[in-house]
Amino acid sequence: MITLHHCPQTRSMRTLWLLHELDVPFHVQVHPFDKSLRAPEFLSLSPAGRVPALEIEGERMFETGAITQYLCERFSPDRMGRSVASPDRMAWLVWVHFAETVSQHAAALTQQHVVLYDDAMRSPTIMKLEAARLGKCYDAIEARLSTPVENRDYLLTSGFSAADISVGQAIYMARHFRGLDQHPELAQWYTRITERPAFQASLPAPEARLYDQDFYAAWEE
């Protein structure tokens, strides 16, 4: 049995989306996004007190990229994953792990806009820097999707994969802080992948949302 430890609208949504795409039996244990993640019981699952954490057949995993690789290699090496022999294997690895580059900037902005409770604790400089860094990430994805190859609907030439899930979920978070209006290929790709039933199944109920706004404008002093 697979158990996913999950906080809505965090990186663990990436694993939840993937599990729905894999169509394997799993259970979701939802946790609040608070200090309970630092409790000894949870730290035994994820020593940094972060989600996702995955329990599978008596073993425990943490780190989103590692979980994605393991699940794909075990359950879907040539559909959601790309096997070592695949021409797209290198690109698959690059984009699966590039998702974390996007997520780290979105996480910094989440801390500034959502987690910190007092305006005096927030830094306009950090907000502007991290928003600009998201723009650079968007540029990289836009360039990839603009590559003139046949059927460039997804990040890989060979079609939809966990690379799209990983980066797509990171963009889901990042869009709360930087829009996609200046990146048309990225915007079309994001619309395409988020129409998938597995993505829709991974969305939180309104009362479970971490973000209480759809968009957080840059904070001004």
N, C-alpha and C positions, 0 to 999 in steps of 0.2 A: 504494500500500500504506500502511496505517496501522500505526504502531508506538506503543504506549503504554508509557511508562516508569513503573513501578509499584512501590510498596512495600506489602506486605500490611497491611491494617487502618489505612490512612491515607486522606487525601482522594482519592488516585488510585483507590481502590476505587469512588468515585462515577463516574468515567469508565469504569471497567471494566464496571460494571453497565449503564451507558447503552449501551456498545458491544454488549453482549450483547442488549439490548432492540432495538437498531437492526438486528441481524442482518446486519452488514456484515463482510467479511473484515478481520481485524486480527491483529497479532502483539503479544505482551506480553513486554517485557524487564523482568524482576524485578531489583530492586536491594535490597541490605541497607539497613536503616534505620540508617546509621552515617556516619562521616566521608567515606566514598567519594562521598557526594553533593556534597561540596565540591571534588572533583577537577576540574581544568580541563576534562576531556572532558565531564563532566556539566554543569558551569556553562555550557558553550556551548549546551546545550539549555534550561537553566532557570537564569537568572543568580542567583537567590537560593538555589540548591541545594535546591529542593523538588520534590516530585512532586504532581500529575502533570506530565509533559512529554509532548508528542505530536508525532510526526513524521508528516507527511502530504504525499505527493507533493513531496518536497524542501523543504517548509516546516516550520517548527517553531513550536509553540505552548506556552505555559505559562499558568497561572491557570485554576482549575477552572471558574469561571463562564463565562469566555470560551470555553473548550473546549466546554462544554455548549451554549452558544448557537450556536457555529459548527457543531457536529455536527448539532444539530437542524435548523438552517436549511438545511443542505446535504442531509441524508438523510431527515429526517422532520419537515417544518415544521408539519404539522397533526395528527400523532399523538403523538410525543414532545415536539414543540415546539408553539407557537401562533403563527400568522402575524400580521402587523401588523393584518390586517383582523379577527382573531378578537376577540370580546367579552372573552375571557379573557386576552388578550395582556398587559395590565397586571398582572394577578394572577400570571400565569406568571413574568414578570420579577421581581416582588417575592419570590416564594417560592424561585425558583432562587437568588437572591442572599442571601436570608435564611439559607440553609444555611450560609453562611460565618460569620454571626453565631453560630450554634450551634457551629460547628467551632472557632472561636477560643477559646471557653471550654473545650471538650473538649480542645483541644490544650494549653492551659495546665495542665489537670489531668493530662494524659498526662505532661507534663514533670515535674510535681511527684511523681506517684506512680510513674512508670515509668522516666523517663530519668535523673533524679537518683539517684545511687547511695548517698548517705549521708544519714541522717536529719537531720543537722545542716544540710544544704543545703535542706531542705524548709521551707515556710512554712505553718503551720496557718491563718494569716489569709488567704493567697491561696487555699488549698484551700476554705475556707468561702465566701469571696466568689465564687469561680468556680462552685461548686456552686449557690449562690443565684442566680447569673445564668443558669445552665442552667434553673433552675426558672421564671424569668421567660420564657425562650424557650418552655418547655413550655406555659406559660399562653397565650402567643400562638397556638400551634398548636392547643391545646385549644379556644380561642375560635373559631378559624376552622372547625374540624371540627364545632363545635356549632351553627354557623349554620343556622337552620331553613329549608333549601331541599331540594327533592326530590333524592334520590339523592346525598346528601353522603357519598360513600364515599372521596373523594379531595380534595386541596387545591383543585382546580378544579371548578367546576360541570360542565364539559364532560368530565370523566373523568380517568383516569390520564395522567400526563405526566412529563417530566423534572423538573418541580417536585417531584413525590413522590420521585423518585430522589434528587435533591439533598438535600432535607430528611431523607429516610429514612436515607440513609447517614450524615448528621451525627448523627442520633439513635442509629444503631447504635454510633457511637463514644461518644456522651454517656452511654448506658446503662451503661457501665462505671463511671460515677461518680455517677449519680443515676437512681434507678428511676422507673418510669412509673406506680406504683400509685396516685398521687393524680390522675392524668390519664386517665380511662377512655376517652374518645374517641380520644386520642392512642395509647393502648395498643392499641385495636382496629384503628385505621388501620395502626399499625406491623406488627401481626401479619398484616394483609391484604396489605400490599405486600411483605413479606419472604417470603411463600409463593410469590412469582413465581419461575419457573425461572431467570430472568436474575439475580436477586439471589443465589440459591443457587449459581449458577455463579461468582459473584464472591467467594465466601467463600474464605479461605485454608485450606490444609492445616494440620492441628494443629501440625506442626513449624515452620510459617512464621509463627505468630501473633506479633504485637507485644505483645499483652496476655497475660500468663500467668495472669490471673485473670478470671473473668467479671464481678466487681464489686470495686471498691476502696473500702472504707469510709473516711470522713473520718479523717485521721490526727490523733491526739491527742498533745499534748506530754506 
